[in-house]
Amino acid sequence: MGKKRPQTRAGKPSAATGADGAVPVVGAREPCPCGSGRRYKACHGREAAHAVTELVQRPFEGLPGECDWVALRELVPAATAPLVLKDGLPEGVPSVTLATVLPMAWPALRRDDGSVLLALQNDTSSGDLSRDLADTLRRALTAEPGSPVAGQRVPADGPRLQDLLDPQAGFEPTVHTGFEFWLPDSADNSSPEVAASLERANAAAIPTVRLSGVESAYWCETPEKNHLRWVMPHPEERLLDALARLHAAGTSSLGAGTRLVGSFRAHGLMVPVWDLPREMGAEECEKPATELAGRLAAALDSDAPLTAEERRARGGLTNRQVTLS
């Protein structure tokens, strides 16, 4: 039900420590930047693990498009979305764009033209993903053009994305078939490391399409079957009741050959998953998904106690839940 993220290898930092003497955060299996010769997870990564702050269950709560933030973090291989800052763009920064991943697992990149790309799917150093991303974004805004931004441990009292992004701005992701958005008309494509990372990422990417008729629903193609994975904002218990009502009534599917197979939790939200036949593409999902959304809305409005059959259906759905984050 989950997806395999494109695997990109983090590049070695240009210096062993930052200006403040701190050891940068790198991938768990990468050599520790301190020069000890051990892997990061067995060296300074231990300290970072113990420094993790209390886990924030819904790091994107309060942001426009919370469900799509979760989808881009957990479901979608290649996607971008423009970000709007509360205080406007600093001088010399023409745009800020959220990306699912960047070459060599960079947390962020300040392009040659001054624009900023912020990666969403990287490992982070604390229990608050929103705070980690906000720290990376702030550093990217002042980085030298043409340079990536390394990860680092963030202060517990630092700002969060909710403090930096305009709450009135929309959030409109664009799903891409590959990672060529890394290399628009810029000099970045001159790097053989970036080219190799692009090739690996494209090879691992699962074809994915965001449905247009309903919010935060993503069709994807896998070798064995297709799926629809739909991030929903409703409280978990109420959503489980509603899905159980539909399931017991035989109306929880998207048509012949499809079935609701379960759900997973991601960043405090539920993501129901439907199996689809291989011949059912994203376009064929649009109408049945819209019709299902109407049935689900009616079920969510019901306060009637669950029947015995609905309780059994609910138990089956609960047993097939998985927590990703």
C-alpha positions as CSV (number, residue, x, y, z in Angstrom):
1,M,0.0,0.0,0.0
2,G,3.0,2.3,0.6
3,K,5.4,3.3,-2.1
4,K,9.0,2.8,-2.6
5,R,10.7,6.2,-2.5
6,P,13.4,6.9,-5.1
7,Q,16.7,6.1,-3.6
8,T,19.3,8.8,-4.0
9,R,22.7,8.8,-2.3
10,A,23.5,11.8,-0.2
11,G,26.7,13.6,-1.2
12,K,29.5,14.1,1.3
13,P,29.5,17.6,2.9
14,S,32.1,20.0,1.8
15,A,33.3,20.5,5.3
16,A,33.3,18.1,8.3
17,T,31.6,20.6,10.6
18,G,29.6,23.7,10.2
19,A,30.6,27.2,11.2
20,D,29.4,26.6,14.7
21,G,31.3,23.3,15.0
22,A,28.2,21.2,14.7
23,V,28.4,17.9,12.7
24,P,25.9,18.1,9.8
25,V,23.1,15.5,9.5
26,V,23.6,13.0,6.7
27,G,22.0,9.6,5.8
28,A,22.1,7.0,8.5
29,R,24.4,4.7,6.5
30,E,26.7,7.5,5.2
31,P,30.2,8.0,6.7
32,C,29.9,10.4,9.6
33,P,31.1,13.9,8.6
34,C,33.3,14.1,11.8
35,G,35.8,11.9,10.1
36,S,35.7,9.0,12.5
37,G,35.3,6.4,9.7
38,R,32.1,5.0,11.2
39,R,28.6,5.3,9.8
40,Y,26.6,8.3,10.9
41,K,24.0,6.2,12.8
42,A,26.8,4.6,14.9
43,C,28.6,7.9,15.6
44,H,27.1,11.4,15.8
45,G,23.8,10.0,14.7
46,R,23.3,8.4,18.1
47,E,23.4,11.9,19.7
48,A,20.9,13.2,17.1
49,A,18.6,10.3,17.8
50,H,18.6,11.0,21.5
51,A,18.0,14.7,20.8
52,V,14.7,14.1,18.9
53,T,12.0,16.3,20.2
54,E,8.5,15.1,21.1
55,L,6.8,13.7,18.1
56,V,4.3,16.0,16.4
57,Q,1.5,13.7,15.1
58,R,0.2,16.2,12.5
59,P,3.1,18.3,11.4
60,F,1.2,19.9,8.5
61,E,-2.0,20.7,10.4
62,G,-3.1,24.3,9.7
63,L,-1.3,24.5,6.4
64,P,-3.4,24.9,3.2
65,G,-3.7,21.4,1.6
66,E,-2.7,19.4,4.6
67,C,-3.8,16.2,2.9
68,D,-1.7,16.9,-0.2
69,W,1.3,17.6,2.0
70,V,0.9,14.2,3.5
71,A,0.5,12.6,0.0
72,L,3.6,14.3,-1.3
73,R,5.6,13.2,1.8
74,E,4.4,9.5,1.7
75,L,2.8,8.6,-1.6
76,V,4.0,10.5,-4.6
77,P,7.5,9.9,-6.1
78,A,7.8,13.1,-8.3
79,A,5.9,16.3,-7.6
80,T,6.3,20.0,-7.0
81,A,4.2,22.8,-5.5
82,P,4.9,26.5,-5.3
83,L,5.1,28.0,-1.8
84,V,4.0,31.5,-0.8
85,L,5.8,33.1,2.1
86,K,3.9,35.3,4.7
87,D,6.5,38.1,4.4
88,G,7.0,37.8,0.7
89,L,10.1,36.6,-1.1
90,P,13.5,38.1,-0.1
91,E,15.4,40.1,-2.7
92,G,17.1,37.8,-5.1
93,V,14.8,34.9,-4.6
94,P,12.4,34.7,-7.5
95,S,10.4,31.7,-6.2
96,V,10.2,28.9,-3.6
97,T,9.1,25.5,-4.7
98,L,8.4,22.3,-2.6
99,A,9.7,19.1,-4.2
100,T,9.2,15.6,-3.2
101,V,13.0,14.8,-3.4
102,L,16.1,16.4,-4.8
103,P,19.4,15.0,-6.2
104,M,21.7,13.2,-3.8
105,A,19.0,13.6,-1.1
106,W,19.7,17.3,-0.7
107,P,17.3,18.8,1.9
108,A,17.2,22.0,-0.3
109,L,18.8,23.7,-3.2
110,R,19.4,27.4,-4.0
111,R,19.5,27.4,-7.8
112,D,21.9,29.6,-9.9
113,D,19.0,32.0,-10.6
114,G,18.4,32.4,-6.8
115,S,15.2,30.3,-6.7
116,V,14.8,27.7,-3.9
117,L,13.7,24.1,-4.1
118,L,12.8,22.5,-0.7
119,A,12.7,18.7,-0.4
120,L,9.9,17.1,1.5
121,Q,10.8,13.4,1.7
122,N,14.2,13.6,3.4
123,D,14.9,12.2,6.9
124,T,14.8,14.9,9.5
125,S,16.5,15.3,12.9
126,S,13.6,16.0,15.3
127,G,10.1,14.8,16.0
128,D,8.6,17.9,14.3
129,L,8.8,17.7,10.6
130,S,7.4,21.1,10.1
131,R,10.1,22.7,12.2
132,D,12.8,20.8,10.4
133,L,11.5,21.9,7.0
134,A,11.1,25.5,8.2
135,D,14.8,25.6,9.4
136,T,16.0,24.2,6.0
137,L,13.9,26.7,4.1
138,R,15.2,29.7,6.1
139,R,18.8,28.6,5.5
140,A,18.1,28.0,1.8
141,L,16.7,31.6,1.3
142,T,20.2,33.0,2.3
143,A,22.4,30.3,0.8
144,E,24.8,31.1,-2.0
145,P,23.1,30.7,-5.4
146,G,24.0,27.4,-7.0
147,S,24.6,25.5,-3.8
148,P,22.7,22.7,-1.9
149,V,21.7,23.1,1.7
150,A,22.8,20.4,4.2
151,G,20.6,19.0,7.0
152,Q,21.3,19.9,10.6
153,R,19.7,19.6,14.0
154,V,17.3,22.4,14.6
155,P,16.6,24.4,17.7
156,A,13.5,23.3,19.6
157,D,12.1,26.9,19.6
158,G,12.7,27.5,15.9
159,P,9.8,28.6,13.6
160,R,7.6,26.0,11.9
161,L,6.2,26.0,8.3
162,Q,3.0,27.4,9.7
163,D,5.0,30.5,10.8
164,L,6.6,31.1,7.4
165,L,4.0,30.2,4.8
166,D,1.0,32.3,3.9
167,P,-2.2,30.5,5.3
168,Q,-4.3,32.2,2.7
169,A,-2.4,30.9,-0.3
170,G,-3.6,27.7,-2.0
171,F,-1.5,24.5,-2.3
172,E,-1.6,23.0,-5.8
173,P,0.8,20.1,-6.4
174,T,1.9,19.2,-9.9
175,V,2.7,15.5,-10.3
176,H,5.5,14.7,-12.7
177,T,6.3,11.5,-14.6
178,G,9.9,11.8,-13.7
179,F,12.5,14.1,-12.0
180,E,13.4,16.2,-15.0
181,F,12.2,19.2,-13.0
182,W,15.5,19.0,-11.2
183,L,17.1,20.2,-14.4
184,P,15.3,23.1,-16.0
185,D,17.3,25.4,-18.2
186,S,20.2,25.7,-15.8
187,A,23.8,24.6,-15.4
188,D,22.8,22.0,-12.8
189,N,22.7,19.4,-15.6
190,S,26.4,19.6,-16.0
191,S,27.0,17.5,-12.9
192,P,27.5,13.8,-13.5
193,E,26.4,13.1,-10.0
194,V,23.1,14.8,-10.5
195,A,22.6,13.0,-13.8
196,A,23.3,9.6,-12.2
197,S,20.9,10.5,-9.3
198,L,18.2,11.5,-11.8
199,E,18.6,8.2,-13.6
200,R,18.2,6.2,-10.4
201,A,15.3,8.2,-9.3
202,N,13.4,7.9,-12.6
203,A,14.0,4.1,-12.6
204,A,12.4,3.8,-9.1
205,A,9.5,6.1,-9.6
206,I,6.0,4.6,-9.6
207,P,3.6,6.1,-12.2
208,T,1.3,8.3,-10.2
209,V,-1.6,10.7,-11.1
210,R,-3.5,13.1,-8.9
211,L,-7.3,12.9,-9.5
212,S,-8.9,16.2,-10.5
213,G,-12.5,15.5,-9.4
214,V,-11.8,14.8,-5.7
215,E,-9.3,16.2,-3.3
216,S,-6.0,14.4,-2.3
217,A,-6.7,11.1,-4.2
218,Y,-3.8,9.6,-6.1
219,W,-3.9,6.8,-8.6
220,C,-0.8,4.7,-9.0
221,E,0.4,1.8,-11.2
222,T,2.4,-1.0,-9.7
223,P,3.7,-4.2,-11.4
224,E,0.9,-6.4,-10.1
225,K,-2.1,-4.1,-9.9
226,N,-3.2,-0.4,-9.7
227,H,-4.2,1.4,-6.6
228,L,-6.1,4.5,-5.5
229,R,-4.7,6.0,-2.3
230,W,-6.8,8.8,-0.9
231,V,-5.7,11.0,2.0
232,M,-8.7,12.1,4.1
233,P,-8.9,14.9,6.7
234,H,-11.8,13.4,8.7
235,P,-11.3,12.2,12.4
236,E,-10.2,8.6,12.3
237,E,-13.1,7.1,14.4
238,R,-15.7,8.9,12.4
239,L,-14.1,7.9,9.1
240,L,-13.9,4.3,10.1
241,D,-17.6,4.3,11.0
242,A,-18.5,5.8,7.7
243,L,-16.3,3.4,5.6
244,A,-17.8,0.5,7.6
245,R,-21.3,1.6,6.8
246,L,-20.4,1.7,3.1
247,H,-18.5,-1.6,3.3
248,A,-21.4,-3.4,4.9
249,A,-23.8,-2.0,2.3
250,G,-21.5,-3.2,-0.5
251,T,-21.0,0.4,-1.7
252,S,-17.4,1.0,-0.6
253,S,-15.8,0.0,-3.9
254,L,-15.0,2.0,-7.1
255,G,-16.8,-0.5,-9.4
256,A,-16.4,-4.0,-10.7
257,G,-13.0,-5.5,-10.0
258,T,-12.1,-2.9,-7.3
259,R,-12.2,-3.2,-3.5
260,L,-11.3,-1.3,-0.4
261,V,-8.4,-3.2,1.0
262,G,-7.6,-1.2,4.1
263,S,-5.9,2.0,5.1
264,F,-2.8,3.4,6.7
265,R,-2.1,6.3,9.0
266,A,0.4,9.0,7.9
267,H,1.1,12.1,9.9
268,G,-2.1,12.0,11.8
269,L,-4.4,11.3,8.9
270,M,-6.0,8.2,7.4
271,V,-5.3,7.0,3.9
272,P,-7.8,4.4,2.6
273,V,-6.5,2.3,-0.2
274,W,-8.4,0.6,-3.1
275,D,-7.1,-2.2,-5.3
276,L,-7.9,-1.6,-9.0
277,P,-7.6,-3.8,-12.0
278,R,-4.6,-3.2,-14.3
279,E,-6.9,-1.9,-17.0
280,M,-8.4,0.8,-14.8
281,G,-6.3,4.0,-15.3
282,A,-6.6,7.4,-13.6
283,E,-9.2,8.7,-16.0
284,E,-11.4,5.7,-15.3
285,C,-11.2,6.4,-11.6
286,E,-12.5,10.0,-11.8
287,K,-16.2,9.3,-12.0
288,P,-16.5,6.4,-9.5
289,A,-14.3,8.4,-7.0
290,T,-16.6,11.4,-7.3
291,E,-19.6,9.1,-6.7
292,L,-17.9,7.4,-3.8
293,A,-17.1,10.9,-2.2
294,G,-20.9,11.6,-2.3
295,R,-21.7,8.3,-0.6
296,L,-19.0,8.8,2.0
297,A,-20.2,12.3,2.8
298,A,-23.7,11.0,3.6
299,A,-22.2,8.2,5.7
300,L,-20.1,10.7,7.6
301,D,-23.2,12.7,8.5
302,S,-25.0,9.7,10.0
303,D,-25.1,9.4,13.8
304,A,-27.0,6.1,13.9
305,P,-25.4,3.3,15.9
306,L,-23.5,0.8,13.8
307,T,-25.4,-2.4,13.1
308,A,-23.8,-5.8,13.9
309,E,-22.8,-6.2,10.2
310,E,-21.3,-2.7,10.2
311,R,-19.4,-3.4,13.4
312,R,-17.9,-6.5,11.8
313,A,-16.9,-4.5,8.7
314,R,-15.3,-1.9,11.0
315,G,-13.3,-4.5,12.8
316,G,-12.0,-5.8,9.5
317,L,-11.0,-2.4,8.4
318,T,-9.3,-1.7,11.7
319,N,-7.3,-4.9,11.5
320,R,-6.0,-3.9,8.1
321,Q,-4.6,-0.5,9.3
322,V,-0.9,0.2,9.1
323,T,0.8,3.3,10.6
324,L,3.6,4.8,8.5
325,S,4.4,7.9,10.6
